[in-house]
Amino acid sequence: MMSCEPWQCAEIAATKKANPITKPEVAVAMIKRAARPILVVGSNATERSLEGKLLIDYIIDLAKASNVQVVATAHMVAEFLKRGYEPADFMSAMDIGNRLVDPTWQGIDGKGHPDLAMFVGLPYYMESLILSGLKHFAPDLRTMTLDNLFHPHASWSFPNATPKVWAENLTVMTSKFKGGN
Amino acid sequence: MAKKGLFVKAKELKTDVALVKNLELSIGKLVDDSWDEPMGPTPMPHISTLRDWDMKLLNKYKPFYMPDCDLCCLCTYGKCDLTAGKRGACGLNIADQSSRIVLIACSIGAATHTGHARHVVDHLIEEYGRNHSLNVGGLNVDVEAPVTRLVTGIKPETLGDLDEVLTYCETQVTHLLSAAHTGQEACNLDFESKALHAGRVDQVGMEVADLAQISVFDFPKADPEAPLIEMGLGTIDKAKPVICCIGHNVVPSVGIIDYMKANKLDSKLEVVGLCCTAIDNSRYFDRAKIVGPISWELRVIRSGLVDVLVLDEQCVRTDCSNEAERINAPVIAASEKNCIGYKNRTNDPVDEIVNDLVTRKVPGVLILDPEKVGEVAVRVAQKVAPMRKKMDVLPSVEEITKLAKTCRHCNLCQRSCPQDLNIPAAMTAAAEGNLKPLTELYEECIGCGRCEEACPVKLQIHSFILKAGQKFMLEETNFCRAGRGAVQDIEIRSAGGPIVLGEIPGILAAVGCANYPHGGKDVYDICREFAKRRFIVMTSGCSAMSAGSYRNEEGQTLYEEFPGSFEAGGVLNVGSCVSNPHIAGAAIKVANIFAKRNLRGNYEEIADYIHNRVGAVGLAWGAYSQKAASIASGFWSLGVPVLVGPHGSKYRRMLMGRSDKPENWEVYDARTGDVVNVGPAPEHLFQTVETPQEAMVSIAKLCIRPNDTWKGRSIKLSHYIDLHKRNYGRMPKDIHLFVRTMADVPTTMKDEIKDILDAKGWKETVIPDPTMLPRMIRKKKE
């Protein structure tokens, strides 16, 4: 299934809807083009298993390959640390959303506001609402989701897809950073 | 109270010149100010009276909006696209519109509680008269109505006094709702200020409702040892006729219970309930049973145990009547706010109504006389029960297996499920005869039924889940402590000091509805964690039920494991939704009884005191309703932070502090007038948390207050650090923001924390007498 309908049927957007990411290379190009990307990882990272491997492990692979700064929400920092990966920061999903809508915020390292905020693994409706907040109140920020669920409020979103396709997308993305293509 | 009306009523008056019948005479108001507390600056505040206080809070905790909809479609100019800064035809932008929606939600909530209170008070005045005295705790409770005293400046003594208080609330709700009309307000922060006012009014409305019902119905009066009430579907005696009451207004249920008692039937039938009516039934009659929270309405009806369904008001599924028809259970609608399309039979003879319901001539009736509801419900239940034989509509296992084979695997069930439950996988397994995956959905399902609405082949998916979980469902036998009502003044005297000094590390109030992300056990786990840590845990409504729905290793429910008193390690169920002001009231009474601050019309000062000194946090883990929004708003207005579970993000607006902006955390030292940075304490006023682990860490942190003594701060930090390490696997990154002197640092962590403080360039600061109000600054000594 590859659909660009909102995953939760009632999450209908209005006039400004996400561009679908038709292949993982597009997402890779977006990340490479960004000067200050961050990746926000939510609590479903340890709940979703793709092809026998947890989402969080795919994310660690991707983060290591791409050197994207990871912000862990909820208690996910502990899960990253258990796996030997130190995220760049951790805070609540609402805190990171609230900072992203502030144009004066200088990012988690104090070196400048992010220009691309990626999200993965939050409860769908929470992620959707945060993306809506960013769409309205951070119009200069580009947002992208790496989930397998279409998010209309993002700037860019993967379509709805099976866990198998999701796993393939994340694996391809990681390989593109490793290979430098 | 300050003013009293003279009201004379005479059925028949004979004089030399005339015979007068049904004379009613009202002579305005007489002043009778026996309350010697001086009136504060803001009695009966209007919608802008406390605007300055609101703006102080809103400047510290700025709104973070997450619009659920990009459009406004409230007037015929629209629909207007408000995306990313566009203004609509009326000029509002999306921030204004988002705050307007918050105001509308809070106004609906305040109107609902106030309407509820109005019904209860009018009914009781009619039955018992305006001069019926209020009594919520006898000699143990002198400050009987802390919220009402604080907001209105009225000290209510009789039911008639409550009438006047409600008139104030009704006026305010009308003004608040009117401000949401097109062209009435132009700034998001002013909408927010009005939403806070709706919260204040809501607290008053709720308090009035509970004062009236506690006083007249003789509910537990500030009783720490209120009885334990049987809870769960497994507690229902299936051999008896079962009357099930759903909603929030106890008045019709009182009619049922009174009729049963008067006719010596109270052991012959079961009166059970869902949601707050169940809580209040059990405060009136300790053999009433609580089935469960709001989310179990379909569960209870479809299980077939109900012989008569009595629906009152608030949070009643609008398809309960249809569901009841499926199990041949007659319905009595008992609230004029929820008539369900039934014919009004209030004035018809009881025999006729009973006959029509028993013979199924009509599926339901509207009866607006609670006594008549009582007689009809009991008589119908007695007659219907032997005929119904507890008929349910759950499919057999064989039927599920057969029907599951027709599933098209379109995923619409999962995509419509608020929990994103993997129903398609469970259906695949069910088609192969394996119901285990369906069983596993039972605990997390919130019973909304959206899966069934979405299914293109009309599979009764929720019923499949119920059947798969039936064994568990019918074995649910737990205890909930009956709502105790207020906190005693003596309890405040005893615990107030340790709370304000920080030695009792905090008050956790687990309140609200049952829209939980992963079932009710999270509520139990969180409450138990903090009770074991010797916080004071207060519960109400559906959260009170969920807190009691699980057992410890020794088989005890939370209410059996911990005492019901307002003390360190106590777990107190205050009651139903309208009992929430007892929680706010406890904080207010700390300021009044412990700190000797005047309450009367003195909102700003008391809220400032609570915000800076009383480490209380609200947790509405499953909040879903507009009423929950207004309840939360009442706490925000007092400066008490509220956390909601993930579904609470759908309230679309958080009130967030910024720990990385030191300028946001300055207060005055009332002793000197100096401006002192006290750190992010509390960090947020309204926040969604994602997981129970995050909730626990956040609760511990949000209990920190500027006024904590070094000993209290040390205790609070030890809980925060311990929970943080356990759940986040590391030391908090913001610990330096909460250490004012080295004495604040927990003894066992001194070396570890000193290294962190050194690395952060930490400098010692003073512990102030904190206030956000310049007028509270005492003059510097010469």
HADDOCK unambig.tbl for C-alpha pairs under 7 A between the chains (distance, minus, plus):
assign (segid A and resid 7 and name CA) (segid B and resid 415 and name CA) 5.79 0.50 0.50
assign (segid A and resid 8 and name CA) (segid B and resid 415 and name CA) 4.58 0.50 0.50
assign (segid A and resid 8 and name CA) (segid B and resid 416 and name CA) 5.80 0.50 0.50
assign (segid A and resid 9 and name CA) (segid B and resid 415 and name CA) 5.83 0.50 0.50
assign (segid A and resid 9 and name CA) (segid B and resid 416 and name CA) 5.87 0.50 0.50
assign (segid A and resid 13 and name CA) (segid B and resid 69 and name CA) 6.82 0.50 0.50
assign (segid A and resid 13 and name CA) (segid B and resid 70 and name CA) 6.85 0.50 0.50
assign (segid A and resid 14 and name CA) (segid B and resid 70 and name CA) 5.70 0.50 0.50
assign (segid A and resid 14 and name CA) (segid B and resid 71 and name CA) 6.98 0.50 0.50
assign (segid A and resid 74 and name CA) (segid B and resid 690 and name CA) 5.76 0.50 0.50
assign (segid A and resid 74 and name CA) (segid B and resid 691 and name CA) 6.20 0.50 0.50
assign (segid A and resid 74 and name CA) (segid B and resid 694 and name CA) 5.13 0.50 0.50
assign (segid A and resid 75 and name CA) (segid B and resid 693 and name CA) 6.22 0.50 0.50
assign (segid A and resid 75 and name CA) (segid B and resid 694 and name CA) 5.73 0.50 0.50
assign (segid A and resid 75 and name CA) (segid B and resid 727 and name CA) 6.09 0.50 0.50
assign (segid A and resid 75 and name CA) (segid B and resid 728 and name CA) 5.21 0.50 0.50
assign (segid A and resid 77 and name CA) (segid B and resid 728 and name CA) 5.73 0.50 0.50
assign (segid A and resid 78 and name CA) (segid B and resid 727 and name CA) 6.68 0.50 0.50
assign (segid A and resid 78 and name CA) (segid B and resid 728 and name CA) 4.43 0.50 0.50
assign (segid A and resid 78 and name CA) (segid B and resid 729 and name CA) 4.59 0.50 0.50
assign (segid A and resid 92 and name CA) (segid B and resid 689 and name CA) 6.90 0.50 0.50
assign (segid A and resid 94 and name CA) (segid B and resid 688 and name CA) 6.74 0.50 0.50
assign (segid A and resid 98 and name CA) (segid B and resid 64 and name CA) 5.98 0.50 0.50
assign (segid A and resid 126 and name CA) (segid B and resid 646 and name CA) 6.66 0.50 0.50
assign (segid A and resid 126 and name CA) (segid B and resid 649 and name CA) 6.14 0.50 0.50
assign (segid A and resid 129 and name CA) (segid B and resid 66 and name CA) 5.17 0.50 0.50
assign (segid A and resid 129 and name CA) (segid B and resid 67 and name CA) 6.71 0.50 0.50
assign (segid A and resid 129 and name CA) (segid B and resid 68 and name CA) 6.46 0.50 0.50
assign (segid A and resid 130 and name CA) (segid B and resid 66 and name CA) 5.81 0.50 0.50
assign (segid A and resid 132 and name CA) (segid B and resid 66 and name CA) 5.61 0.50 0.50
assign (segid A and resid 132 and name CA) (segid B and resid 67 and name CA) 6.07 0.50 0.50
assign (segid A and resid 133 and name CA) (segid B and resid 65 and name CA) 5.76 0.50 0.50
assign (segid A and resid 133 and name CA) (segid B and resid 66 and name CA) 4.00 0.50 0.50
assign (segid A and resid 133 and name CA) (segid B and resid 67 and name CA) 6.14 0.50 0.50
assign (segid A and resid 135 and name CA) (segid B and resid 84 and name CA) 6.35 0.50 0.50
assign (segid A and resid 136 and name CA) (segid B and resid 83 and name CA) 5.78 0.50 0.50
assign (segid A and resid 136 and name CA) (segid B and resid 84 and name CA) 3.79 0.50 0.50
assign (segid A and resid 136 and name CA) (segid B and resid 85 and name CA) 6.67 0.50 0.50
assign (segid A and resid 137 and name CA) (segid B and resid 84 and name CA) 6.08 0.50 0.50
assign (segid A and resid 139 and name CA) (segid B and resid 84 and name CA) 6.25 0.50 0.50
